């Protein structure tokens, strides 16, 4: 398999992962669940699926999931804590996680044009 076809294969897996999230997100909410719980499940299922099919590395999938949950306002604090604990449990370190979150915060601040510390 050459590099170009490997890139297309990975792009397909990434699109499939994101499609799964949107498919669950916009499907009818099962009885007994809140809309927020269903949306949180959609993001969580998509993150797990993307790691299983090697669409994204674990850290990337986690940060994308956290970003989606925070930007949509779906149980942001609890999910962020959960992803951080899962990342550390799976072999990451708190220092690595802190550095990645700092980089993501700086990137988001630059994209939104916010001063440091407001994101």
C-alpha positions in Angstrom: 0.0 0.0 0.0 1.5 3.3 -1.0 1.4 6.5 1.0 -1.4 8.1 -1.0 -3.8 5.2 -0.6 -3.0 4.9 3.1 -3.9 8.6 3.5 -7.2 8.1 1.7 -8.0 5.0 3.9 -7.3 7.0 7.1 -9.4 9.9 5.8 -12.3 7.4 5.2 -12.0 6.1 8.8 -12.0 9.6 10.1 -15.1 10.5 8.1 -16.8 7.3 9.3 -16.0 8.2 12.9 -17.4 11.7 12.6 -20.4 10.3 10.7 -21.1 8.0 13.6 -21.1 10.9 16.0 -23.5 12.9 13.8 -25.7 9.8 13.2 -26.2 9.2 16.9 -26.3 12.9 17.7 -29.3 13.6 15.4 -31.1 10.3 15.9 -34.2 10.3 18.2 -33.4 10.3 21.9 -34.3 6.9 23.6 -37.0 7.0 26.3 -35.5 7.7 29.7 -32.5 9.7 28.5 -32.0 13.4 28.4 -30.9 15.1 25.2 -27.6 16.0 26.8 -26.9 12.4 27.9 -27.6 11.1 24.4 -25.3 13.7 22.9 -22.6 12.9 25.4 -23.0 9.2 24.4 -22.6 10.2 20.7 -19.3 11.9 21.3 -18.0 9.2 23.6 -19.0 6.4 21.1 -17.3 8.3 18.3 -14.1 8.8 20.2 -13.9 5.1 21.2 -14.7 4.0 17.6 -12.1 6.3 16.1 -9.4 4.9 18.4 -10.5 1.3 17.7 -10.3 1.7 13.9 -7.1 3.8 14.1 -8.7 6.9 12.6 -7.2 9.1 15.3 -4.6 8.5 18.1 -6.0 8.3 21.6 -4.9 11.8 22.6 -6.3 13.4 19.4 -9.6 11.5 19.8 -9.8 12.6 23.4 -9.1 16.2 22.7 -11.6 16.3 19.8 -14.2 14.8 22.1 -13.5 17.2 24.9 -13.6 20.1 22.4 -16.9 19.0 20.9 -18.5 18.5 24.4 -17.2 21.9 25.6 -18.2 23.9 22.5 -21.7 22.4 22.5 -22.1 22.8 26.2 -22.9 19.1 26.8 -21.8 18.2 30.4 -18.5 19.9 29.9 -16.9 19.6 33.3 -17.7 15.9 34.0 -16.7 14.7 30.6 -13.5 16.6 30.6 -12.6 15.1 33.9 -13.5 11.6 32.7 -11.4 11.9 29.5 -8.4 13.1 31.6 -8.7 10.2 33.9 -9.1 7.7 31.1 -6.0 9.2 29.3 -3.9 8.9 32.4 -5.2 5.4 33.1 -4.2 4.3 29.6 -0.6 5.2 30.1 -0.4 9.0 29.6 1.0 11.3 32.2 -0.6 14.2 33.9 2.3 16.4 32.6 1.7 15.3 29.0 -2.0 16.0 29.4 -1.4 19.4 30.9 0.9 20.4 28.1 -1.6 19.2 25.4 -4.4 21.1 27.1 -2.3 24.2 27.3 -1.4 24.0 23.6 -5.1 23.4 22.8 -6.1 26.4 24.9 -3.5 28.7 23.2 -4.6 27.5 19.8 -8.3 28.1 20.6 -7.4 31.5 22.0 -5.5 32.4 18.9 -8.3 31.2 16.6 -10.9 33.1 18.5 -8.7 36.2 19.0 -8.9 36.1 22.8 -6.2 37.2 25.2 -4.3 34.4 27.0 -6.2 33.0 30.0 -9.7 33.7 28.7 -10.3 30.4 26.9 
